[in-house]
Amino acid sequence: MKLLLPLGAALVGLALAGAASADTRWERHHPRQDQVLDRTHRQERRITEERREGDLTAAQAHRLRAADHRIAAEDHAYARANGGYITPAEQGRMNRQENRVSSHIPQ
């Protein structure tokens, strides 16, 4: 019994350490781009959910998705221009754009 408790604690520690390092190589090397694109994907899911619930019309959802797609395309263009990365200023600009889109998605 005395051996099982430390062994169990060690297994829990290993599981937590594995979860903490679950980032992909891309996520580790492109944290700004990962943050912007993750946010874009989360907003697209919110748009879909609000459309299903009837809080957005099809036209509203289409406009919001189009805005998110433009932001994602902008992210890719910035990365192409900067050797595969986006700058902190570009990340901030895209986050402000995402804030505007988010403000039009019902809560």
Buried (B, 14 or more C-beta within 10 A) or exposed (E): EEEEEEEEEEEEEEEEEEEEEEEEEEBEEBBBBBBBBEBBEEBBEBBEEBBEEEBBEEEBBEBBBEBBEEBBEBBEEBBEEEEEBBEEEBBEBBBEBBEEBBEEBEE
